[in-house]
Amino acid sequence: MKAPIFPVFALKTVHNKVVIGGGGGNEHFGKKNGVILLDESTYEDLDYLETEDIVLGINVYTPGENELDLKEDDLDWDEHTNNINNDDDANTKNITKENDENGDLSSLSSNSSDPSNDNSDVYLSCRGTNNFYLLKLSGSKFNLIKKISKVVSCQFFINSLFLIINKELFCVLNVLKSPQKLDNLTKKKNLSDVETSKEEYIYSLFTKNDEILVEKNSPENWENFFIDGSKIHKVVKEGDLNTFVYKNKKYQYEKEIGDIFCHSGILIYYLRGADSQLYFIEDNEIHYKIPKITCMNVEGDFTSVGTGDGYGYLFKGYMKIGSRKLCEYAITGISYNGGYFYYSSYNGLVDRKLVVRPMRKLFSILGFAILILALIYAYMKTR
């Protein structure tokens, strides 16, 4: 367990290391605001980069993984705005969380980091209370690439960067090759000159002249977004309802939508509140009632969720495979790697725990062994 340094609001696991971000601490105790790199097993400080403000969110990009592939100046757009289905019950399956029984535990070790890649470079985008930072992590050393004085509310970082600033969407193509583009974040005129007040919800992305352009002259008021292929889906406030469209269906909620992410054709998001819910949308809609969700992290096929009651939940695809009590405080950041939950809290706590308690795992193994022995005995008895 890591002793508190400052309140922690973001956590990621990278190459068998833990990256945390936060701030608001007393500089007389060593660190005030910034990003810290920790060894994932000893929690030893490996590096620290001080920031001017509190770090609220971190995104990680590893070159060669999940690259965004956009077409050059493609005018054959598929609008995806017709035949929107507003029927909340259409093609929907609801699953309510009733207990902490775990599903298939055999896959828990399949998300461990590859030690051979420990020294490969990764990149971090960090949004603070007043600034935005682009960092490079080489081995165990942070390097600041770029800092801009912008308040970013939402971000998506892959080989390009998507930011929401003052409810406006900004897209930066190949930001690592040209980080100076961040100095000129101005609204670019989109291809269509036609002004429209109609909300499109879904916009095609394409590249032109080393820029990312959006299909139409999109209205502002971007609350959030997610990217599916070469389409960006807008989350917008319509009256009192948080609204988006996915697979020709319109979704509207009174509750605020927390993190939202699309991976391998599955849309994953949660609704904030004491009676929060976690949603998975593929061909069907599946949701889990999980009280007080505070954070979510999607890494490959795994989704980890932390709550205000100190619980962690793990899903593979849309199936729940593990959960346990992690601490007595609200979880502010959570990640899953190699059978462990890595988590942080507002009081500066950073720790890890096995997703499945050792005794429960032992009982599962013993139960499986007893079943095999019973089958062998039954087979031998019938011979």
Backbone torsions as a table, in degrees:
resi	resn	phi	psi	omega
1	MET	NA	137.6	178.4
2	LYS	-89.6	129.4	177.2
3	ALA	-66.8	145.3	-178.5
4	PRO	-58.2	133.0	175.3
5	ILE	-111.4	-52.2	173.3
6	PHE	-154.6	164.3	176.8
7	PRO	-55.2	133.9	-177.4
8	VAL	-107.5	130.3	-177.4
9	PHE	-119.8	-5.4	-179.4
10	ALA	-149.6	143.3	179.6
11	LEU	-147.7	137.0	174.4
12	LYS	-140.8	151.6	171.7
13	THR	-105.2	133.6	-177.1
14	VAL	-141.3	117.6	174.3
15	HIS	48.9	55.5	179.0
16	ASN	59.2	28.3	174.4
17	LYS	-133.3	164.0	179.2
18	VAL	-118.7	129.2	175.8
19	VAL	-108.1	126.0	177.0
20	ILE	-123.0	150.9	176.9
21	GLY	-135.4	146.2	-179.8
22	GLY	177.7	-149.9	179.6
23	GLY	155.2	-175.7	-176.3
24	GLY	93.2	10.7	-179.9
25	GLY	-85.5	174.6	178.2
26	ASN	-91.2	121.0	-176.2
27	GLU	-63.2	-18.6	177.3
28	HIS	-69.3	-17.3	177.1
29	PHE	-96.6	10.1	171.9
30	GLY	120.1	-49.1	-173.9
31	LYS	-140.2	138.7	-178.0
32	LYS	-104.7	-60.8	177.3
33	ASN	-135.8	152.4	173.1
34	GLY	149.3	-163.0	-179.4
35	VAL	-121.7	132.9	-177.2
36	ILE	-123.0	138.8	175.0
37	LEU	-105.3	126.7	-177.5
38	LEU	-121.3	148.6	167.9
39	ASP	-68.5	134.8	-171.2
40	GLU	-72.5	-16.7	-179.4
41	SER	-108.5	-35.1	-178.9
42	THR	-98.8	-15.7	-176.7
43	TYR	62.3	18.8	175.0
44	GLU	-65.9	137.6	175.8
45	ASP	-67.2	123.1	176.9
46	LEU	-100.4	-33.4	177.0
47	ASP	-163.9	159.2	-180.0
48	TYR	-144.2	130.0	174.5
49	LEU	-118.4	116.8	-178.0
50	GLU	-78.9	139.7	176.7
51	THR	-120.1	162.1	-179.4
52	GLU	-73.2	-27.0	-174.2
53	ASP	-132.5	176.8	-179.4
54	ILE	-73.1	131.9	177.4
55	VAL	-85.6	123.2	-175.6
56	LEU	-103.8	-25.3	-176.6
57	GLY	-153.5	146.3	-179.9
58	ILE	-132.2	132.2	169.4
59	ASN	-115.5	145.0	-177.2
60	VAL	-117.9	134.0	175.5
61	TYR	-126.6	124.4	175.2
62	THR	-107.7	116.7	-178.9
63	PRO	-54.0	136.6	-179.9
64	GLY	94.4	-10.7	179.9
65	GLU	-109.6	129.4	173.2
66	ASN	52.6	47.9	178.9
67	GLU	-66.6	144.6	176.9
68	LEU	-87.9	121.4	-176.2
69	ASP	-110.7	105.0	-179.2
70	LEU	-111.3	145.8	179.7
71	LYS	-79.8	151.3	178.7
72	GLU	-84.5	116.3	172.1
73	ASP	50.4	49.3	-178.0
74	ASP	-87.4	119.2	-178.0
75	LEU	-101.5	-0.7	179.1
76	ASP	-88.9	76.7	-174.3
77	TRP	-88.1	141.9	171.4
78	ASP	-98.5	111.7	-170.2
79	GLU	-61.2	-40.1	-178.7
80	HIS	57.7	24.2	-179.5
81	THR	-115.3	0.0	179.2
82	ASN	-93.6	160.7	174.7
83	ASN	56.0	40.8	178.0
84	ILE	-72.6	129.8	-176.6
85	ASN	-97.0	121.5	-179.9
86	ASN	-100.9	8.0	-178.2
87	ASP	-78.9	110.2	-176.1
88	ASP	-65.7	-20.1	-176.7
89	ASP	-96.7	-4.3	-175.8
90	ALA	-71.4	128.0	173.3
91	ASN	53.0	42.7	-174.4
92	THR	-122.3	137.5	175.5
93	LYS	-128.2	124.3	-178.5
94	ASN	-105.1	132.8	175.0
95	ILE	-123.8	121.7	-178.6
96	THR	-99.1	131.0	176.8
97	LYS	-68.9	122.0	-179.9
98	GLU	-118.9	-22.0	-179.2
99	ASN	-153.5	-177.2	-177.7
100	ASP	-105.9	24.5	177.0
101	GLU	-65.7	138.4	-176.5
102	ASN	-97.5	151.2	177.6
103	GLY	-86.7	-143.3	-177.2
104	ASP	-65.7	116.2	-177.0
105	LEU	-93.4	-4.7	-173.8
106	SER	-67.4	-19.6	-175.2
107	SER	-96.1	6.6	-172.6
108	LEU	-66.8	-25.0	-177.1
109	SER	-94.1	4.7	-172.4
110	SER	-87.4	5.1	-179.5
111	ASN	-116.4	29.4	-179.2
112	SER	-82.4	152.0	-179.7
113	SER	-71.3	151.5	177.2
114	ASP	-88.0	111.4	-177.1
115	PRO	-58.2	-26.2	-178.5
116	SER	-66.9	-16.8	-178.8
117	ASN	-101.3	12.1	-173.3
118	ASP	-59.0	-29.7	-175.4
119	ASN	-101.6	3.5	177.3
120	SER	-74.2	147.4	-176.5
121	ASP	-72.4	140.2	170.1
122	VAL	-129.2	164.1	-175.4
123	TYR	-128.0	144.3	-176.9
124	LEU	-124.1	135.5	168.4
125	SER	-110.5	127.8	-173.8
126	CYS	-125.3	125.0	176.8
127	ARG	-102.6	129.6	179.3
128	GLY	-109.9	-177.0	-179.3
129	THR	-67.7	-27.0	-178.5
130	ASN	-132.1	-14.6	-174.0
131	ASN	-135.4	166.9	176.0
132	PHE	-126.5	136.8	-174.5
133	TYR	-125.9	138.5	172.9
134	LEU	-115.3	121.3	-173.7
135	LEU	-122.5	155.1	171.0
136	LYS	-116.5	132.1	176.4
137	LEU	-110.3	108.8	178.5
138	SER	-109.0	108.5	-176.0
139	GLY	63.8	-107.6	179.3
140	SER	-121.9	32.4	-176.7
141	LYS	-132.0	127.1	173.5
142	PHE	-82.8	141.8	171.1
143	ASN	-133.5	128.7	178.6
144	LEU	-79.1	121.1	177.3
145	ILE	-90.0	-46.0	-175.3
146	LYS	-156.9	143.3	173.5
147	LYS	-133.1	133.1	176.0
148	ILE	-129.7	149.3	-179.4
149	SER	-89.4	75.2	179.0
150	LYS	-135.4	141.2	175.5
151	VAL	-92.2	110.1	-178.0
152	VAL	-100.0	125.6	-179.9
153	SER	-92.9	-30.8	178.8
154	CYS	-142.3	148.7	179.8
155	GLN	-146.4	152.0	172.5
156	PHE	-141.2	122.0	-173.0
157	PHE	-124.5	118.0	174.7
158	ILE	-133.8	-125.8	171.6
159	ASN	-80.6	-7.4	172.5
160	SER	-131.2	172.6	-172.5
161	LEU	-125.5	133.6	177.2
162	PHE	-123.1	127.4	-176.0
163	LEU	-132.1	146.1	167.5
164	ILE	-109.3	121.3	178.5
165	ILE	-128.7	121.4	-177.1
166	ASN	52.5	41.1	177.7
167	LYS	64.2	20.8	173.7
168	GLU	-114.0	143.0	-179.8
169	LEU	-91.2	131.7	175.3
170	PHE	-125.3	135.6	-178.1
171	CYS	-123.5	131.1	-179.7
172	VAL	-124.2	113.9	-179.1
173	LEU	-77.8	133.8	175.9
174	ASN	47.3	55.8	-173.9
175	VAL	-62.9	-27.4	-179.0
176	LEU	-71.8	-29.3	177.3
177	LYS	-77.8	-30.0	-177.6
178	SER	-137.5	68.8	-178.5
179	PRO	-63.4	-18.9	179.0
180	GLN	-64.7	-16.1	176.5
181	LYS	-59.7	-25.8	-179.6
182	LEU	-67.5	-16.5	177.7
183	ASP	-76.1	-15.1	-174.9
184	ASN	-126.0	56.1	178.4
185	LEU	-81.9	89.8	176.1
186	THR	-122.6	154.7	-179.8
187	LYS	-67.2	122.2	178.0
188	LYS	-88.3	140.8	176.5
189	LYS	-69.4	127.5	-179.4
190	ASN	-78.5	172.1	-171.8
191	LEU	-61.5	-42.2	-177.6
192	SER	-81.4	131.2	177.7
193	ASP	-90.3	-1.4	-174.6
194	VAL	-82.1	119.5	176.3
195	GLU	-75.8	138.3	179.2
196	THR	-146.9	143.2	176.9
197	SER	-96.6	-3.4	-179.1
198	LYS	-75.0	132.1	178.4
199	GLU	-79.7	125.0	-176.9
200	GLU	-90.7	-29.2	178.7
201	TYR	74.0	-41.7	-176.2
202	ILE	-125.8	131.8	-177.1
203	TYR	-130.4	136.9	174.9
204	SER	-76.2	143.4	176.5
205	LEU	-110.4	139.7	175.2
206	PHE	-151.9	168.7	-177.6
207	THR	-111.6	147.8	176.7
208	LYS	-160.7	128.1	178.9
209	ASN	53.5	45.2	176.6
210	ASP	62.1	31.9	175.9
211	GLU	-134.3	158.6	170.2
212	ILE	-97.5	125.4	176.2
213	LEU	-114.2	151.9	-179.8
214	VAL	-102.0	146.0	-169.5
215	GLU	-49.3	-47.7	-173.4
216	LYS	-129.3	176.3	176.7
217	ASN	-75.7	79.1	-169.5
218	SER	-69.2	139.6	173.0
219	PRO	-61.9	165.6	179.6
220	GLU	-85.1	-146.4	177.1
221	ASN	62.9	44.5	173.5
222	TRP	-79.0	115.7	175.4
223	GLU	-87.1	-38.8	-178.5
224	ASN	-163.4	-177.7	178.6
225	PHE	-166.3	165.0	168.0
226	PHE	-144.8	155.5	-176.5
227	ILE	-114.7	130.5	177.3
228	ASP	-128.8	105.3	-176.1
229	GLY	66.7	-123.4	179.2
230	SER	-103.9	21.2	178.9
231	LYS	-115.9	138.8	172.7
232	ILE	-110.2	128.3	-177.2
233	HIS	-102.9	127.3	-176.5
234	LYS	-91.6	135.2	168.4
235	VAL	-101.4	121.8	-172.4
236	VAL	-132.4	152.1	176.6
237	LYS	-90.6	118.7	175.9
238	GLU	-115.7	101.5	-171.4
239	GLY	67.4	-121.5	177.5
240	ASP	-101.3	9.1	-173.7
241	LEU	-109.9	131.1	173.2
242	ASN	-82.7	124.1	-164.7
243	THR	-130.4	140.6	168.2
244	PHE	-154.1	168.8	179.0
245	VAL	-123.6	134.4	177.1
246	TYR	-145.0	129.4	-179.0
247	LYS	51.4	48.6	175.3
248	ASN	64.2	18.3	175.7
249	LYS	-121.4	138.5	-179.8
250	LYS	-95.7	128.2	-179.9
251	TYR	-114.0	132.1	179.7
252	GLN	-136.6	134.5	-177.1
253	TYR	-137.1	142.9	172.5
254	GLU	-74.0	-34.7	179.8
255	LYS	-73.3	152.9	176.4
256	GLU	-69.9	137.9	176.6
257	ILE	-84.7	125.6	177.8
258	GLY	-79.7	-138.3	177.6
259	ASP	-62.2	143.4	179.5
260	ILE	-141.0	133.7	-171.7
261	PHE	-152.9	141.0	177.3
262	CYS	-113.0	124.3	-179.0
263	HIS	-137.4	124.3	176.9
264	SER	52.0	41.2	176.8
265	GLY	80.8	3.4	177.0
266	ILE	-109.6	123.4	175.6
267	LEU	-89.8	128.9	-175.3
268	ILE	-126.5	128.6	178.6
269	TYR	-160.8	168.6	175.3
270	TYR	-137.3	157.2	175.5
271	LEU	-102.2	132.2	-178.0
272	ARG	-74.8	160.1	175.1
273	GLY	130.4	170.0	178.5
274	ALA	-62.5	-33.3	178.3
275	ASP	-108.1	49.8	-175.5
276	SER	-66.2	160.3	-179.8
277	GLN	-138.0	144.7	177.2
278	LEU	-105.8	131.4	-175.4
279	TYR	-117.7	140.8	169.4
280	PHE	-126.0	123.7	179.5
281	ILE	-122.9	117.4	172.2
282	GLU	-125.7	-112.0	171.6
283	ASP	-78.2	-31.5	175.9
284	ASN	-115.8	165.3	175.7
285	GLU	-105.5	123.1	-179.2
286	ILE	-123.2	132.6	177.3
287	HIS	-136.5	150.3	179.3
288	TYR	-118.7	133.0	174.5
289	LYS	-85.9	106.6	-179.1
290	ILE	-125.6	112.0	-175.0
291	PRO	-64.3	140.0	167.4
292	LYS	59.5	46.5	175.7
293	ILE	-64.1	130.4	-179.4
294	THR	-114.7	-23.7	-178.0
295	CYS	-158.3	158.3	-179.8
296	MET	-147.0	145.6	178.3
297	ASN	-139.6	128.9	178.5
298	VAL	-111.1	119.8	-179.7
299	GLU	-132.3	104.5	-175.9
300	GLY	62.5	-129.8	-179.3
301	ASP	-83.4	-4.4	-174.0
302	PHE	-102.7	137.6	174.3
303	THR	-121.6	122.9	176.9
304	SER	-112.3	142.7	-174.9
305	VAL	-131.6	134.9	174.5
306	GLY	-114.2	154.7	-176.1
307	THR	-128.2	167.3	178.0
308	GLY	-69.5	-15.5	177.2
309	ASP	-93.0	4.7	177.7
310	GLY	85.0	18.3	179.4
311	TYR	-97.3	150.8	172.5
312	GLY	-119.6	140.2	179.1
313	TYR	-127.8	141.3	-179.9
314	LEU	-125.9	134.7	179.2
315	PHE	-127.7	144.3	169.8
316	LYS	-117.6	121.9	-166.9
317	GLY	64.2	-123.2	175.6
318	TYR	-113.6	12.2	-179.1
319	MET	-97.8	130.5	176.2
320	LYS	-74.2	126.4	-178.5
321	ILE	-121.7	-5.1	178.4
322	GLY	-172.1	151.7	174.5
323	SER	-162.5	151.7	175.6
324	ARG	-168.0	162.1	174.6
325	LYS	-76.1	126.5	-177.0
326	LEU	-102.0	-40.4	-179.3
327	CYS	-161.6	-179.5	-178.0
328	GLU	-95.3	7.4	-176.2
329	TYR	-120.0	166.6	176.8
330	ALA	-66.8	135.2	178.4
331	ILE	-81.7	127.6	179.6
332	THR	-104.6	-21.5	177.6
333	GLY	-150.6	141.7	-177.8
334	ILE	-146.1	145.4	177.7
335	SER	-149.4	154.2	178.3
336	TYR	-119.9	132.6	177.5
337	ASN	-157.9	126.0	172.1
338	GLY	58.8	37.6	178.0
339	GLY	89.3	-1.2	-176.8
340	TYR	-115.7	144.7	160.7
341	PHE	-85.6	127.5	167.5
342	TYR	-105.4	133.7	-172.7
343	TYR	-150.0	161.8	179.1
344	SER	-138.0	167.1	178.4
345	SER	-140.4	165.8	-176.6
346	TYR	-63.2	-22.1	-178.9
347	ASN	-85.2	4.9	178.7
348	GLY	98.1	-2.4	179.6
349	LEU	-65.0	133.4	170.7
350	VAL	-134.0	126.6	-174.9
351	ASP	-156.1	174.7	173.6
352	ARG	-140.3	149.1	175.6
353	LYS	-144.6	148.2	175.5
354	LEU	-59.5	139.8	177.7
355	VAL	-60.5	-42.7	178.4
356	VAL	-109.0	126.5	178.9
357	ARG	-58.2	141.8	-177.0
358	PRO	-52.0	-42.0	-178.3
359	MET	-68.1	-40.1	179.0
360	ARG	-64.2	-39.6	178.6
361	LYS	-64.4	-39.9	178.7
362	LEU	-63.1	-43.7	178.9
363	PHE	-62.6	-37.1	178.3
364	SER	-63.7	-43.1	179.6
365	ILE	-66.0	-43.2	179.5
366	LEU	-63.9	-41.0	178.6
367	GLY	-61.6	-40.7	179.0
368	PHE	-66.4	-41.4	179.9
369	ALA	-64.0	-41.1	178.9
370	ILE	-63.6	-39.6	178.1
371	LEU	-62.0	-44.1	179.2
372	ILE	-62.5	-44.5	179.6
373	LEU	-62.8	-38.6	178.8
374	ALA	-64.7	-40.0	178.3
375	LEU	-66.1	-40.8	177.8
376	ILE	-63.9	-42.8	179.9
377	TYR	-62.4	-43.7	179.5
378	ALA	-63.9	-37.9	179.6
379	TYR	-66.2	-45.3	-178.7
380	MET	-65.9	-33.5	-177.5
381	LYS	-69.5	-29.5	-178.4
382	THR	-84.9	-8.9	-179.1
383	ARG	-77.2	NA	NA
